């Protein structure tokens, strides 16, 4: 219960958490859409119930294969483009199912693998870059931030479990597409706030923020120590920057 309260406080006090919640809910809804409708209706009709497992295995396989190239892209160009890539995959997945009739999709047979690759790409971003982003955004509130990730993604998936059986394919697809669109906007907005706050994980900005947070001054703190080797703030900054680098490499 304490973790839930902390998560609620962070959501209420830090706008970035609200913006990225769209991505987390998109993942929960899209995962349920894959399991409930694509697996349960389209793939089942196209390949038979016994082959659903083979197609479903493509999701974690794709996520694993994509982890390394996505990490390299994030290291070279930042996490924002990778997050948008994840949103775009889920958006395309929803639009394909909305636009193309079930009969045409079912006629593709094993060609339906492309839907699972799209889902796997989105999952790869959720499991890696998304979590690294959360760690970067909330370095001092990681437990509350990750609790929010679990609550929003799990909550959306749980809600879909009850709602999706009562609505049409079109309504399910539109819901997932709408949340994917919201996720794209949210990622842009959250990163703009993060950058405006001086985020980026570099050593100097982290050091300055740590000192300012306790009412100090960067130069005064450095001068008081003479040598920065024993500076506790600098040690904390180094530790946070190293952790950020490790998160990006995941």
Order of alpha helices (4+ residues) and beta strands (2+ residues): alpha-alpha-alpha-alpha-alpha-alpha-alpha-alpha-alpha-alpha-alpha-alpha-alpha
